[in-house]
């Protein structure tokens, strides 16, 4: 913001307060493939690296949570049942216990 210097009214000074007020979380990215796309009832999550349990959250495009589950991973893959979710485009947020995260678009079409 600008302010006038009382000692010299012809000169404006520029001030900067603090640092950014935004919150920035840094996570390691999770390598994952999701199929089939589009899906009618369930999707398979295939992980690039060995993972144990993961938290999966599905949100609609407005950000409303429509499904949240803890999934067990076996042989680097697991399945998420989407039965009961209306046709549409959703975001799948996956987070591992070690803090790796990813967000993928999924399409439900019957």
Residue, then its C-alpha position, 0 to 999 in steps of 0.5 A: x500500500x502507499x503512504x505519504x511521508x509527513x517529512x516530505x509530502x511530495x514523495x510516496x513510499x511503498x510498504x510491504x507487510x509480512x509474507x503470503x497469507x496463503x496456506x501451502x501444503x506440500x505432499x509427495x505425488x502418488x502414482x496411480x492409474x484408474x480404470x475403466x474410464x468411464x465406469x458404470x459401477x466400480x473403478x480399479x486403482x493401480x498403484x505404481x509403488x507398494x501401498x497399504x491402506x489408502x483413504x479415498x474421497x469422491x467429490x462432485x464438481x461443487x466440492x461436496x463429498x459423495x463417498x469416503x472410504x478407507x481401502x486396503x491395497x493388495x498386489x498394488x491394486x484395489x477397487x472402489x465401488x461407485x454403485x449408488x453414485x449418480x452419473x456425472x464427473x467427479x474428483x477422486x482424492x487418494x491419500x496414503x498413510x505416508x502422506x502421498x496424495x493425488x486427485x484424478x477425474x472419474x466419470x460415472x456413466x451407465 
